[in-house]
Amino acid sequence: NLGATEILGMAANGAQYGVYTVHWYWIGAVPAMVFLGLVMMPFYYNSKVRSVPEFLLHRFGKSSHLLSSIIFAVSAVLIAGVNLYAMAIVLEALLGWPQWVAIVVAAAFVLVYITVG
């Protein structure tokens, strides 16, 4: 949870409404992560699956696996677009670049980072 949208979103929330608004993270996200780590991860680990779609494949069949995989892929593409746009907004604000240049540079940076590892 340290992507561009989270960092920009929490900073904007803190600036607009006050720092106390970021406490939703402690109230919602931290207990959820603890629950997933202590309860759900041992369950998935013992099931010998690597992902939720794979668990759905074993539990409910091919159609639920396909549906969850498609939903995950579409959401990943949409989130990637939002993250590139957020990074471009930062580059535009800090460096004064046109938005399309900032998007291309952000995409190139992410591509190099992913390729190099």
C-alpha positions, 0 to 999 in steps of 0.5 A: 500500500505504498503506490502513487495513489495511496501516497498522494491520496493520504497526503491530499486527505491530510491537507484537505481534512486534517491528519486525523483522516489518515487513521482510517488506515489503522482502523481498517487496513491493519486489522485486515492485514493481521487477519489475512496473515494469521487466519487466511494465509495458513489456510491458503498455504495448506491448500497448496494454491498460489492465488485466490483465483487458483483457490476458486478453481479448486473449490468451485471450478473453471468458471469461477476461476475464469471470472475472477481472473478476468476481474483481476486482470481488468482491475490491474490494468485500470489501477496501472492507468490511475497510477501512471496518471498520478505519477504524471501529475507529480512530474507535471507539478514538480518539473512543469512538463506537459502532461503527455510528456510526463505520462510517457516518461512515467511509463518508460520509467516503470517499464525500465524498472520492471524489465531490470527488476 
